[in-house]
Amino acid sequence: RNAYMIAAGVIGGLYILCALILLLGVRERRESSELQSDEPVSFFQGLKLVMNHGPYIKLIAGFLFTSLAFMLLEGNFALFCTYTLGFRNEFQNILLAIMLSATLTIPFWQWFLTRFGKKTAVYVGISSAIPFLIAVVVLDSNLYITYVVAVAAGISVAAAFLLPWSMLPDVIDDFKLQHPSSHGHEAIFFSFYVFFTKFTAGVSLGISTLSLDFAGYQTRGCSQPGQVNFTLKMLVSAVPVGLILLSLLLFKLYPIDEEKRRKNKKALQDLREESNSSSESDNTELASIV
């Protein structure tokens, strides 16, 4: 109980710290074109526009299946290590290896996406977990192999949760170019992205609970039936691998590659410069009249 209370206090403190950094360190900048726009579009009209934007749907679908794959792995990895692999006393160290690997490789993925493009980085980063997820259930129980898999999983976790978020601003830029007179929909883009993350957490929990219940999982049991071990192997290997392959197919259909991203960026910059020059000329004309 004390450990949970301490952990809750630390996490709550981190939330407050991050909120303060966001509040005090970030200032919203409104573009001149937005200030000159007509009346804002209603929420439901904006939602319809956002949900009809093809790149956003493909990106959010790929992110949905990727998140579900890694959340299934995350939710069942403790039971898998305890009952299937027999590393009951090593789980905390294995989890630490995953977290350290994910944290330390974020700068690498940031360099990789700037060097080779975000779409390529998604493919390399997410698919790199597949051979290790297969190896951990195919090979005999081995602590060293488990640590290698943990490190590889951490590398893929960093890619899976960093790269799709880095692609979302590109979708918003593409949306702005297709709907130049419609503004203020960024909150819809980001809120549905977060919603689907929470949705996958609930779905993964439901799948895991029902699957283990049908397999005959015994709460607080020192050992589990063979069917439970087989189910855990499916939940941490076969099912995540299938979901990752499906997400890679959806990312393949994602139309914004590095070349299109650069074109969109240049087109938006031209629109901003044109809007700023128009605003300056209007101000000059008004001053001359006065």
C-alpha positions in Angstrom: 0.0 0.0 0.0 2.8 2.4 0.9 4.6 1.7 -2.4 1.4 2.5 -4.4 0.8 5.7 -2.5 4.4 6.8 -3.1 4.1 6.0 -6.8 0.8 7.8 -7.1 2.4 10.9 -5.4 5.4 10.9 -7.7 3.2 10.5 -10.8 0.8 13.2 -9.6 3.7 15.5 -9.0 5.0 14.9 -12.5 1.6 15.7 -14.0 1.6 19.0 -12.1 5.2 19.8 -13.1 4.5 19.1 -16.8 1.3 21.2 -16.7 3.2 24.1 -15.2 5.9 23.9 -17.8 3.2 23.9 -20.5 1.3 26.8 -19.0 4.3 29.0 -18.3 6.6 28.0 -21.2 4.4 27.9 -24.2 2.7 30.8 -25.9 0.1 30.5 -28.5 0.8 32.2 -31.8 -2.1 33.1 -34.1 -1.4 33.6 -37.7 -2.6 36.7 -39.5 -4.6 34.7 -41.9 -6.5 33.2 -39.0 -7.2 36.7 -37.6 -8.7 37.7 -41.0 -10.8 34.6 -41.4 -14.6 34.5 -41.4 -16.7 33.1 -38.6 -15.3 29.9 -37.1 -16.7 26.6 -38.3 -18.9 24.8 -35.7 -17.5 21.7 -33.9 -19.6 19.2 -35.8 -18.8 20.8 -39.2 -15.1 20.7 -38.2 -15.4 17.1 -37.0 -16.9 16.2 -40.4 -14.1 17.9 -42.2 -11.4 16.2 -40.1 -12.9 12.7 -40.4 -13.2 13.1 -44.1 -9.5 13.9 -44.4 -7.9 10.7 -45.9 -4.3 11.1 -44.5 -5.6 11.6 -41.0 -7.8 8.5 -41.1 -4.9 6.3 -42.4 -2.5 7.7 -39.8 -4.9 7.2 -36.9 -5.8 3.7 -38.1 -2.2 2.7 -38.3 -1.6 4.3 -34.9 -4.6 2.5 -33.4 -3.3 -1.0 -34.4 0.3 -0.2 -33.4 -0.9 1.0 -29.9 -3.0 -2.0 -29.5 -0.1 -4.3 -30.3 2.3 -2.8 -27.8 -0.4 -2.4 -25.1 -1.2 -6.1 -25.4 2.5 -6.8 -25.0 2.8 -4.4 -22.1 -0.3 -5.7 -20.3 0.7 -9.4 -20.4 4.5 -9.2 -20.2 4.5 -9.5 -16.4 2.4 -12.7 -16.5 4.4 -14.0 -19.4 7.7 -13.5 -17.6 6.4 -15.0 -14.3 4.5 -18.1 -15.5 5.7 -18.9 -19.0 9.4 -18.0 -18.8 9.7 -18.6 -15.1 11.6 -15.3 -14.3 9.4 -14.2 -11.4 12.2 -12.4 -9.6 13.7 -10.7 -12.7 10.6 -9.0 -14.0 11.4 -5.6 -12.5 14.9 -5.6 -14.1 13.5 -6.6 -17.4 10.9 -3.8 -17.3 13.7 -1.4 -16.3 15.7 -2.5 -19.4 12.6 -1.8 -21.6 12.2 1.7 -20.2 15.8 2.6 -20.4 16.1 1.3 -23.9 13.0 3.3 -25.0 14.2 6.5 -23.3 17.8 6.4 -24.6 16.8 5.6 -28.2 14.5 8.6 -28.6 17.3 10.9 -29.8 18.4 8.2 -32.3 14.9 8.0 -33.8 14.7 11.8 -33.9 18.0 11.8 -35.9 16.7 8.9 -38.1 13.5 10.6 -39.1 15.2 13.8 -40.0 17.8 11.8 -42.1 15.5 9.3 -43.8 12.0 10.6 -43.4 9.2 9.8 -41.0 7.5 7.2 -43.0 10.7 5.2 -43.4 11.5 5.6 -39.7 8.0 4.2 -38.8 8.6 1.1 -40.9 12.1 0.4 -39.6 11.3 1.2 -36.0 8.0 -0.7 -35.6 9.0 -3.7 -37.7 12.3 -4.2 -35.7 10.3 -5.7 -32.8 8.8 -8.5 -34.9 11.8 -11.0 -35.0 12.4 -10.5 -31.3 8.8 -11.1 -30.4 8.9 -14.3 -32.3 12.2 -15.4 -30.8 11.1 -15.0 -27.2 8.4 -17.7 -27.6 10.1 -19.9 -30.1 13.4 -20.3 -28.3 13.8 -22.0 -25.0 13.5 -20.0 -21.8 16.7 -18.0 -21.5 17.3 -15.0 -19.3 19.9 -13.4 -21.7 17.6 -13.7 -24.7 14.8 -12.2 -22.6 16.9 -9.2 -21.9 17.8 -8.8 -25.6 14.1 -9.0 -26.4 13.4 -6.4 -23.7 16.0 -4.0 -25.2 14.6 -4.5 -28.7 11.1 -4.0 -27.5 12.1 -0.7 -25.8 13.6 0.5 -29.1 10.4 -0.3 -30.9 8.2 1.2 -28.2 10.1 4.5 -28.6 9.5 4.4 -32.3 5.9 3.4 -32.0 4.9 6.2 -29.7 7.2 9.0 -30.9 7.0 8.7 -34.7 3.2 8.6 -35.2 2.9 11.7 -33.0 5.6 13.4 -35.1 3.5 12.7 -38.2 0.4 14.3 -36.9 1.5 18.0 -37.6 2.2 17.0 -41.2 -1.5 15.9 -41.5 -2.6 19.2 -40.0 -0.5 21.1 -42.5 -2.0 19.1 -45.4 -5.5 19.8 -44.0 -4.8 23.5 -43.9 -3.7 23.5 -47.5 -6.8 21.7 -48.6 -9.1 23.9 -46.4 -7.4 27.3 -46.3 -10.5 29.1 -45.1 -11.2 26.7 -42.2 -9.2 27.3 -39.0 -9.1 26.1 -35.4 -9.4 22.3 -35.8 -6.1 21.3 -34.3 -7.9 20.4 -31.0 -10.0 17.9 -32.9 -7.0 16.3 -34.5 -5.1 15.9 -31.3 -8.1 15.0 -29.0 -9.2 12.1 -31.2 -5.6 10.9 -31.4 -5.5 10.7 -27.6 -9.0 9.2 -27.5 -7.9 6.3 -29.7 -4.8 5.7 -27.4 -7.1 5.3 -24.4 -9.5 3.3 -26.5 -6.8 0.8 -27.4 -5.8 0.5 -23.7 -9.4 -0.5 -22.8 -9.6 -2.9 -25.7 -6.3 -4.6 -24.9 -7.4 -5.0 -21.3 -10.7 -6.6 -22.4 -9.0 -9.0 -24.8 -6.4 -10.0 -22.2 -8.9 -10.6 -19.4 -11.3 -12.6 -21.5 -8.6 -14.7 -23.2 -7.0 -15.6 -19.8 -10.3 -16.3 -18.3 -11.3 -18.7 -21.0 -7.8 -20.4 -20.7 -8.4 -21.0 -17.0 -6.1 -18.5 -15.4 -6.0 -18.9 -11.6 -5.5 -15.6 -9.7 -2.5 -15.7 -7.3 -1.7 -19.3 -8.4 1.9 -20.4 -8.1 1.5 -22.2 -11.4 -0.9 -22.0 -14.3 -2.4 -24.6 -16.7 -0.7 -25.2 -20.0 -3.5 -23.5 -21.8 -2.7 -20.2 -20.0 1.0 -20.4 -21.1 -0.1 -20.9 -24.7 -2.5 -18.0 -24.4 0.2 -15.7 -23.0 2.5 -16.6 -25.9 -0.3 -15.6 -28.3 -0.9 -12.3 -26.4 2.7 -11.2 -26.3 3.9 -12.6 -29.7 1.4 -13.8 -32.4 -1.3 -11.2 -31.9 1.0 -8.2 -31.5 3.0 -9.3 -34.6 -0.2 -9.6 -36.6 -1.4 -6.1 -35.5 2.0 -4.6 -36.3 1.9 -6.1 -39.8 -1.6 -4.6 -40.2 -0.5 -1.2 -39.0 2.5 -1.3 -41.4 0.1 -1.9 -44.3 -2.0 1.1 -43.2 1.1 3.2 -42.9 2.0 2.1 -46.5 -1.2 3.7 -47.6 -0.4 6.9 -45.7 0.1 9.5 -48.6 2.4 12.1 -47.0 6.0 11.1 -47.6 9.0 13.3 -47.1 8.7 14.9 -50.6 5.1 15.8 -50.1 5.8 17.1 -46.5 8.4 19.5 -47.9 6.1 20.7 -50.6 3.3 21.3 -48.0 5.7 23.2 -45.8 6.9 25.4 -48.6 3.3 26.0 -49.7 2.2 27.0 -46.2 5.2 29.3 -45.9 4.3 31.0 -49.1 0.7 31.5 -47.9 2.0 33.0 -44.6 4.3 35.4 -46.5 1.5 36.4 -48.8 -0.9 36.9 -45.9 1.7 39.0 -44.0 2.5 41.1 -47.1 -1.3 41.7 -47.6 -1.7 42.7 -44.0 1.2 45.1 -44.1 -0.1 46.7 -47.3 -3.6 47.1 -45.8 -2.0 48.8 -42.7 0.0 51.1 -44.9 -3.0 52.1 -47.0 -5.0 52.7 -43.8 -2.2 54.9 -42.4 -2.0 56.9 -45.7 -5.8 57.5 -45.6 -5.6 58.7 -41.9 
